[in-house]
């Protein structure tokens, strides 16, 4: 059984008010750094070893992954397939700013995200396909008893959970992912079992 631990990056300033962060580079806040350290301590206490730690190329994920790697005395590998959703023309805008320019498209994103077309960006089905391919790329690299950490984004983890649970892309919005949340996927060579979704108990006091 291969275990994949999906971690969302720690808190950044652009989480509130809600903003289309995408591939912009807001750094971890002080809270985000504390969350990353708490996550690292928790994983070090819970897991005897890690086969690998993979991360999105964006800084907020790399910094979260480096905290975890430090606890295990290992290094981090960047996987482009874990990059955040490409929000195209909306990147960096608040939801209200995007609505002002693209009211119909933003309404579609929040009502029927699997059918929405982000101007100059990536579709939700494309994201799910990209993330699913990345998961199976990682599984092909590691043996059946390996435990692997993947540090990504809200959108990436939701897409991974849709794939693992066999849910259609439209279920994406119903899967919550808080900063530094943990998700545990187990793969038996044929099917996924989801053992944990959006675990945040380890962040108490952070």
C-alpha positions as CSV (number, residue, x, y, z in Angstrom):
1,X,0.0,0.0,0.0
2,X,1.5,3.3,-1.1
3,X,0.5,6.3,1.1
4,X,0.3,9.8,-0.3
5,X,0.0,12.7,2.2
6,X,-1.3,15.8,0.4
7,X,-0.5,19.0,2.3
8,X,-1.8,22.5,1.4
9,X,0.7,25.3,1.9
10,X,0.4,27.6,4.9
11,X,-1.4,30.8,5.3
12,X,-0.8,33.7,2.9
13,X,-2.2,37.3,3.0
14,X,-4.2,36.8,-0.2
15,X,-6.5,34.2,1.4
16,X,-8.7,37.0,2.8
17,X,-10.4,38.8,1.1
18,X,-10.7,35.9,-1.4
19,X,-8.5,36.4,-4.4
20,X,-7.6,34.4,-7.5
21,X,-4.0,33.6,-6.4
22,X,-3.1,31.1,-9.0
23,X,0.5,31.4,-10.0
24,X,1.2,34.7,-8.3
25,X,3.8,34.5,-5.4
26,X,2.4,35.8,-2.1
27,X,4.8,34.5,0.6
28,X,3.8,32.7,3.7
29,X,2.8,35.0,6.6
30,X,4.1,34.6,10.1
31,X,1.1,32.4,10.7
32,X,1.8,30.4,7.6
33,X,5.4,29.7,8.8
34,X,4.1,28.6,12.2
35,X,1.6,26.3,10.5
36,X,4.3,24.8,8.3
37,X,6.5,24.1,11.4
38,X,3.6,22.6,13.2
39,X,2.9,20.4,10.2
40,X,6.5,19.3,10.1
41,X,6.5,18.4,13.8
42,X,3.3,16.4,13.4
43,X,4.5,14.4,10.4
44,X,7.8,13.7,12.0
45,X,6.1,12.3,15.1
46,X,3.5,10.4,13.1
47,X,5.6,8.8,10.3
48,X,8.7,6.6,10.7
49,X,10.1,7.7,7.4
50,X,9.3,9.4,4.1
51,X,10.3,8.1,0.6
52,X,10.1,11.6,-0.9
53,X,8.7,15.1,-0.5
54,X,7.4,16.7,-3.7
55,X,6.2,20.3,-4.1
56,X,4.6,22.8,-6.4
57,X,7.2,25.2,-7.8
58,X,5.6,28.2,-6.1
59,X,7.3,29.7,-3.1
60,X,4.5,29.3,-0.6
61,X,4.5,25.5,-1.2
62,X,8.3,25.2,-1.4
63,X,8.7,26.9,2.0
64,X,6.1,24.6,3.5
65,X,7.8,21.6,2.0
66,X,11.2,22.7,3.2
67,X,10.0,22.9,6.8
68,X,8.8,19.3,6.5
69,X,12.0,18.2,4.8
70,X,14.0,19.8,7.6
71,X,12.2,17.7,10.2
72,X,13.1,14.5,8.3
73,X,16.6,15.6,7.2
74,X,15.9,15.2,3.6
75,X,15.4,17.3,0.4
76,X,12.5,18.5,-1.7
77,X,11.8,17.7,-5.3
78,X,9.7,20.2,-7.4
79,X,6.9,18.7,-9.6
80,X,5.4,21.1,-12.1
81,X,2.2,19.1,-12.1
82,X,1.5,20.3,-8.6
83,X,1.4,23.9,-9.7
84,X,-1.7,25.9,-8.8
85,X,-4.6,26.4,-11.3
86,X,-3.7,28.9,-14.0
87,X,-6.3,31.7,-13.5
88,X,-5.2,33.6,-16.6
89,X,-6.6,37.1,-16.7
90,X,-8.1,36.8,-13.2
91,X,-4.8,36.1,-11.5
92,X,-4.2,38.4,-8.5
93,X,-7.7,39.9,-8.6
94,X,-10.2,39.6,-5.8
95,X,-13.4,37.8,-6.7
96,X,-15.3,41.2,-6.9
97,X,-12.7,42.7,-9.2
98,X,-12.9,39.7,-11.5
99,X,-16.7,39.9,-11.5
100,X,-16.5,43.5,-12.6
101,X,-14.7,42.6,-15.7
102,X,-16.1,39.1,-16.5
103,X,-19.5,38.8,-14.7
104,X,-20.8,35.8,-16.7
105,X,-17.6,33.9,-16.6
106,X,-17.1,34.4,-12.8
107,X,-20.7,33.4,-12.2
108,X,-20.1,30.2,-14.2
109,X,-16.9,29.5,-12.1
110,X,-18.8,29.6,-8.8
111,X,-22.0,27.9,-10.1
112,X,-20.8,25.3,-12.6
113,X,-16.9,25.3,-12.3
114,X,-16.5,22.3,-14.5
115,X,-18.1,24.2,-17.4
116,X,-16.4,27.6,-16.8
117,X,-13.9,29.1,-19.2
118,X,-11.3,31.3,-17.4
119,X,-10.0,33.9,-19.9
120,X,-6.5,32.9,-20.8
121,X,-6.5,30.2,-18.0
122,X,-6.9,26.5,-17.3
123,X,-10.2,24.7,-17.2
124,X,-11.2,22.6,-14.1
125,X,-11.3,19.3,-16.1
126,X,-7.8,20.1,-17.4
127,X,-6.6,20.7,-13.8
128,X,-8.1,17.4,-12.6
129,X,-6.4,15.5,-15.5
130,X,-3.1,17.2,-14.8
131,X,-3.2,16.4,-11.1
132,X,-4.3,12.8,-11.7
133,X,-1.4,12.3,-14.1
134,X,1.0,13.7,-11.5
135,X,-0.3,11.4,-8.7
136,X,0.2,8.3,-10.9
137,X,3.7,9.6,-12.0
138,X,4.6,9.7,-8.3
139,X,3.1,6.3,-7.6
140,X,5.1,4.8,-10.5
141,X,8.3,6.1,-8.9
142,X,7.8,4.5,-5.5
143,X,7.2,1.0,-4.1
144,X,4.1,-0.3,-2.5
145,X,5.2,0.4,1.1
146,X,6.4,4.0,0.5
147,X,5.0,7.1,2.1
148,X,5.3,10.3,0.1
149,X,4.3,13.9,0.9
150,X,3.0,16.2,-1.8
151,X,2.8,19.9,-1.0
152,X,0.3,21.8,-3.2
153,X,-2.6,24.2,-3.3
154,X,-6.2,24.3,-2.4
155,X,-7.2,23.7,-6.1
156,X,-4.6,20.9,-6.5
157,X,-5.7,19.0,-3.4
158,X,-9.3,19.3,-4.3
159,X,-8.6,18.0,-7.8
160,X,-6.6,15.1,-6.3
161,X,-9.4,14.2,-4.0
162,X,-11.9,14.2,-6.9
163,X,-9.7,11.8,-8.8
164,X,-9.1,9.5,-5.8
165,X,-12.8,9.4,-4.8
166,X,-14.0,8.9,-8.4
167,X,-16.0,12.2,-8.1
168,X,-16.8,14.3,-11.2
169,X,-15.0,17.7,-11.4
170,X,-18.2,19.5,-10.3
171,X,-17.6,18.1,-6.8
172,X,-14.5,20.2,-6.5
173,X,-16.2,23.1,-4.7
174,X,-17.6,20.7,-2.0
175,X,-14.1,19.7,-0.8
176,X,-12.7,22.1,1.7
177,X,-8.9,22.6,2.1
178,X,-7.6,24.9,4.9
179,X,-4.0,26.2,5.1
180,X,-1.6,23.3,6.0
181,X,-4.5,20.8,5.9
182,X,-3.5,17.1,5.6
183,X,-5.1,14.6,3.4
184,X,-4.2,10.9,3.3
185,X,-4.6,8.7,0.2
186,X,-3.7,5.0,0.1
187,X,-3.2,3.2,-3.2
188,X,-3.2,-0.6,-3.4
189,X,-2.0,-0.9,-7.0
190,X,-5.5,-0.5,-8.4
191,X,-7.8,1.7,-6.3
192,X,-7.4,4.6,-3.9
193,X,-8.8,4.7,-0.4
194,X,-9.1,8.1,1.2
195,X,-8.2,7.9,4.9
196,X,-8.2,11.6,5.8
197,X,-9.6,14.9,4.3
198,X,-8.7,18.4,5.5
199,X,-7.1,17.3,8.8
200,X,-6.1,20.4,10.8
201,X,-6.0,19.2,14.4
202,X,-2.2,19.4,14.3
203,X,-2.4,23.1,13.9
204,X,-3.9,23.8,17.4
205,X,-1.8,26.5,19.0
206,X,0.0,27.5,15.8
